[in-house]
Amino acid sequence: MSGEMLILVLLIITALGFDFTNGFHDTGNAMATSIATGALKPKVAVGLSAILNLVGAFLSVEVAATITKNVLHLQSKSGGLVGGISANEALLIIFAGLIGGILWNLFTWLFGLPSSSSHALFGGLIGSGIAAMGTSGIDWHGVLSKIIIPALASPFIACAVAAVGTWLVFKITAKVLVSRQESGFRSGQIVTASLVSLAHGTGDAQKTMGVIALALISTNHLDASSVKHGLPIWVVFSCAAAIALGTYLGGWRIIRTLGKGLVEITSPQGMAAEASSAAIILTSSAAGMALSTTQVATGSILGSGVGKKGAQVRWSVAARMVVAWVTTLPAAGIVGAVCYGLGHLLGDVTGAIVIFILLVAASSYMYWRAQQNKVDSNNVNAEWDESTNSIIPADDASADKPATLA
């Protein structure tokens, strides 16, 4: 196997690994409120979400096309690689960016923080791109219009839409018994949560498809002009399967934070939040905007608390999420830049092998730490620990366990 093919294979494996982490990291975006209100049993919820993520991944390629042309300047107008960059170097840039995204996903998952998998990926790619090519290697117009502006606007839009929706729901059903409200809206939540899962598949699975397509374009295995008209079926299917598998395993730590940590949510609020999220995500996917489903879902959940009179919103938990959002791009970018620098220093092929081994080691360590204070389907709905703002249920938390929001 040639050096170029070896790096490409490692990159594709890593890309599918990112897609897998994207799946379990973002399950809570669709299903946290339905699980918290009892509309769906935890394992049923993640199973349904996995199926709909799989289906959604086949519905569009707009976001994938955005990834191939609106983040990195790897392709020249004539069709070759820019600035004399070799195919191996281009692959190493993409590879290092993926590692930055994966490690930030796992780090925030360990602490139960619903950060953006999309921005982790973009941050990693931007960091490795700058390390390799300088600032000219980044399509700043595309990053600003397709990533930064939507990232700043989407949580506020989602919060406002969900707040109005929640207020209307309670206004319209004011004379309906609470028990009947809960029963009726739980059924509605199944529909709206399913829409969010479908929307998530149309957006997030495509981001990994776009990364793999960019790698294939860089090695002349794919024509850049063909992306708009569809991707090879093996790319679509493998990415769809990876995100669906990750979703099925359930990111219970983040589901707990979104479902129990932000707002003590009721079924009417849950339905309003999910409907708002689905509408915004589907609209952005159709426009090719690589929106963060995490930020949309979090904004919608906060809006559902704002829109219900007397609801308790834990703004301290929300503030920690905002800190994670703000640091995602630079933190993943630093990791991507360091990984590219190390890989380039050791030689493209040897460096790719070394940083892949480091990725596996770091990922294994964080998984091991998470198992020391496990959150799963059995305790995901336990009462929130107000004293520590912990993702770990009070009976399981202890001073020597690190994965808390305290």
N, C-alpha and C positions, 0 to 999 in steps of 0.2 A: 504494500500500500504506500502510495506516495505521501510526502509530508503534507501537501495541500489537502489530500483526501482525508488524512488522519485528523487534521484540524477541523475539517468540515464535519466529519462524523462526531467528534467530541462536541462541536458547537451545536449540532442538531440534538444530541442527547441532552445537553445543558439547556437548550431552548425548551425542550419538552419538560425538563425538570422545572424550569421557571413557570411554565404553563400549569404544571401540577400544583406548585405553591400558590399560584394565582387562584386556582380553584378553591383550595381549602382556606386561603386567606380571605376570600371574598364571599364565601357561602353565607355569612351573616348578613350581607347586604340585602339578600333576597328573603332569607328565612328567619332572621333573628326575632322579628316582631311576632311572626306566626307561632314560633316555638314558645316565646315568652307569654303569649296570651292563651296558649293551649289550643289554638286553631288546628295545629298539626303536631303530631308526636315527633320528637326530635329525629329519629331515624327515618321516619316517613318523609319528613321535610327535606332532609339532605338527599334522599333517594330521588324525590320528585325534582329537586333543583338540579341534580346531576343529569337527569334525562333531558330536561329542558335546556340546560347549557349545551348539551350535545347537539340538540336540534338547532338551537340558535346559531351555532358556529357555521352552519351550512347556508345561512340566509343572505349573507352579504360579504363583499370584499372591500368595501369603501375604506374601513379603518386600516386594513392590511396595506392598501395602496398608499395611505398617508405615511405609514411607517417606512416604506421603501424609499420615499422621496422627500419627506418633510422633517427629518431629524438630522441625518448625517449627509455630508457632501462627499460621497464616495464615487459617484458616477459623473463623468464629464459629459458635455453635450454631444460629443461624438460617439459616446457609448462605452468608452473604456474607463478605467479607474483614474482618478485625478492625481496630479502631482507626482507621477511616477511611483505610486504606491503599488506594491506587489499584491497578488491575490492572498498570499499568506498573511501579510500585514493587515489587509482589510478584514480577513476572517478573525484575526487576533483582536482587532478593535471591537468587533461585534461580540466575540466570545467574552472578552473582559467586561463589556457592558452588561451582558447577561448575568455574570457572576455578581456584579454590584447589585443588580435587581434581586437576585435570589437571596443573598445574605441579608439585605435590608428587610425583605419579606419575612424571613425566618426570625430575625431579631425582634421585629415589631409583633409578630405572632407570639413569641415567647412571653412578651409583656402584655399580651391581650390588647394591643393598640391597633385600631382599624385604620391603618395608613393606606396609601394608594399604591397598589401593585403597578399600576400604569406609570406613575411618576417615578417609582423605583427603577423600572426598566428604562425610562427616558433619561433619568439621572445617570444611570450606569453608562448608557450609550454616549451621552454628552460628555461625561468625564473621560472616558477612554478615547473619544474622538478628539477632545482638546489635547490630551496627552500625546496623541499620535500626530495630529495635524495642526494644532493651534486653533485659535478661535475661528479661523477661516474654514475649518472642517465641519462647522455646524451650520445648518440652515436656520438662522436665527429668526427669520420671518415666519417660517413654518412652525418653529417651536413656540413663538409668541402667539400666533393666530390659532394654532391647532391644539396647543397644550396649556400655556400660561394663562391666557385670558379665560378659556373655559374653566380652568382650575380655580381661578379667583371668583368667577361669577356663579358657578354651578351650585355651591353649597347655599348661597344666599337665595338664589332662585328656588331651589328645592325647599328650603326652610319656609319661604314666603308662600309657595304653592300649597305645601302641606298644612301650614297654619290656617290658611283660608279654608282649605278643604275640611280640616278638622272642625273648625268653627261652624261651618255650614252643616256638617254631619250632625253635630250635637244640637244645633238650632232646629233642624228639620225633625229630629227624633226626640225632642225634649219631652214630649208627652208619652213616649213609649217606655214601658217598664225596662229597667236596667237589665234584668235577666234576659228579656227578649232582644234587647240591643246586642248584648254579648253573643247570643246564639246566632242571630242573623248576620252580624258582621264577621263572625268567625268563618262562616261559609264564604262570605265575600273575600276574606283574606286569602283563602286558598287560591282564588282566581288572580288576585292582584300580586301575590307572592310568586305565582307561576309566571306572570308577565315580566316581573323583574328578573327572574332566572333566565327567561328566554332573551330578554334584552341584554343581560350580562354576557350570554353566549355570543350575541351578534357583535359585541364590542371587544371584550377582553380576549377571547380565543383568537380573534383576528390579529391582535398585537403580536402574538407569537408567530402566527402565520407570516406576518409581514417581516419579522426578523429572519426567519428561515428563508423567505423569498429573497431578502436583501443579500444573504450569504450565497444563495444560488446564483443570483445575478452577478455578484462579484467574482464568481468562479466560472462564469459563462455557461452555467447549467440551466439558466432561465433567461428569457428575453424580458427586459424591463417593461417594454410596451405591452406585454401580454397580461400583466398583473391585473389591470382594470377589467379584463374579460374573464378572469378566473385563475385559480392556482391549481397546480397538480393535485389530483385527488388524494394522494398519499399525504401531502402536507396538510390539507384540510382535515382529513380523517384522523391523523395522528394527533394534531393539536386539539381537535374536538374531544378525542378520547382522553387525552391527558388532563384537560381542564375538568372534564366530567368525573374522572376518577378522583382528582383532588377534591372536588366538590362533595362527592359521596362520602369521603372519609371525614368531612366536616371539620371546620376550623373552630372547634368548640370554645376555645379561649376568647376568640373575637366575637363569636355568636353571643357569649355571655355578656361581654362588655356592651354590645349594641342592644341586646334584648333586656338586660337588667340594670346596666350601669348608668345609662343616660336619663331614661324616663321610666317610671313605673307605668307601663303602657297598657291600654285597654284595647279591645278589638276594634272599636270605631276609629281610634287613633291609628292603630296598625294598618287598617285598610286604607286610610287617607294617606299615610306615609308611603305605603307600597305603590299605590296608584300614582302618586306624584313622581316617585323614583322611576317607575316604568315609562311614564310619558316622556320624561326628560332624557333618559338614557336612549330610548328608541329614536327620538328626534335627533340626538347628537350623532348616533351611529349612522343614520341615513345621510347626515351631512359630512361624514368622514372625520368627525372630531373625536380624538382619542380621549374621551372624558373619563374621569375617575369615578367609577361606580360607588366606591367607598365614600367619597365626599358627598355625592348625591344622596346616598342612603342615610348617611349621618345627618345631613342637613334636613332631610325629610323627617327623620325621627325627632330631631330637636323642634322642628316646626309643629309636629303633632303635640308636643308638650306645651309650646307657646300658645297654640290654638285652643287648648282645653282650659277652661277656667279652673284655677286651683290646682293644676297639675304641678308636680315637683320635677324640676329639671336640675340635674346635677351638673352645674356649670363647671365645677372643678374637674370632672372627668372630661367634659367637652374641651376644656382648656388644654389638657394633656394631649388630646387628639390633635388639636390645632398645632401644638408644638411639633408633633410627629409629622404632620402635613408639611410644615414649613421646612423641616430638616430633611425630608425624604430626598428631594432632588440633589442637594449638595452632598449628603451623606453617601448615597448610592454613587454619586459622581466621583467622590474621593476614592471609594473602593474600586470603581471601574478604572480610574486613572492609575492607581497603584498596581492593579492586576495587569494592566497593559504594560506598564513600565517594567514589571518583573518579568513578564513573558517575553518582551522585546529584548531585555538584557540577557536572558538565558538563550536567546535564539527562538525563532517563532515556533518551531515544532516542539523542542524540549520545553520551552516556556509554557506552551499550551498544556502539555502533560502535567507540568508542575502545578500550575494554577488550578487545573482540574482536580488534582489530588488534594490541594488545599481547600477547595470548595467542598469536597466530600467530607474532609475531616471537620471543617467548621460546621457544616450542616449536621453531621452526626453528633457533635458536641451539644449543639443547641437542642436537638431532639431529645438527647439524654437528659438535659437539664429540665426540659418540659415534663418529662415523665416523673420527675421527683415531686411535682405538685400538679397532678393530672386533673384536667377538666375534660369531661366527656358527656355523653348523652344522659348519664345518670345524675349528674350534679349541675348541669348547665343552667337549670332554673332555680337553683337554691337562692335564698334571700341574699341580697347584696350587703356586703359588710360596710356599713356607713363609716365606721371608725377608721378604716384603712383604705377605703376605695379599692379593695382588692378584687382581682379577677378570680381568686381562689375562694370558694365558699368558706365561711367562718370556721366550720368544724375541721377543715383541712389546712387552714393557713397557720403558719408559724413564723417566728422571727427569723429563722435561718433559711427560709425559702425565698428565693429572689424574685420570682415572677409575679410581682404585684404592681398596682398602679400607685402605691403609696409613695 
